[in-house]
């Protein structure tokens, strides 16, 4: 074989290699710290005030729980906001040294994994994504072999293990519980709203990965809207205008409009100009925490007025009961 022909064969083989190889995992550095919070709305947490403990579950996951009590607890106890991807979330909060202190009393519970990494990509893919409706095993569409569909088990963990543990150790308001999540974590927050609407009263979903096994999340939203006459809760949907590809933000405003059809459900949509998918992680923390701590007031509309919340109860709603210590 001549040298020229050998070079041609080598070039052809290199061209065909991507077609024959399995899809590669998306580039993501789980050890890279999250971006800094934008200073205007950042929330700061002193690392000295953070308490840690670890909980094990039967699926082998070890959850690192980091708890920070901010401000003075109200008479009814602290409202509790659960933060998913807790290692990265608490890192973003403790890095915001120059941010003004949050004066309203709130308990932040960062739910992460017992690892030195900021993210555990395999564990969060399993925990934060909803099961398929036909019972088939769910896998991450972007990463062959990575398991998904474990949202129900993770919500059981939050409801049956973690919330009672928090209520035994801190004075908490059982009727003011919230959850924040980004990307897959935002899917978990929305799935909790759709399937366990009494579990939380505040849902912050930043850059939700609504493309995951589409139209799964769209179908869940449609069933939720059709089956709920009223619910006393707040939803904060957020995304960056710079998100592209499957992470693009276009479906989120439409979801906000759809959810507003449920009476009593306060739905706010916010776009972060120019921010990409990963940047929204830190940028959404401050607005979510501040809105939750403020009691989720009715959103402003043009002209300075407010949209009134509908004070209605939810038939069959079961509040989270603080167990005896």
Secondary structure by P-SEA (a helix, b strand, c coil): ccaaaaaaaaaaaaaaccccccccccccccccccccccccbbbbbccccbbbbbbbccccbbbbbbbbbcccccccccbbbbbcaaaaaaaaaaacccccccccbbbbbbbbcccccccaaaaaaacccccccccccccccccccccccaaaaaaaaaacccaaaaaacccccccccccccccaaaaaaaaaaacccccccbbbbcccccccccaaaaaaaaaaaaccccccbbbbbbbbccccccccccaaaaaaaaacccccbbbbbbbccccccccccccaaaaaaaaaaaccccccccccccccccccccccccccccccc
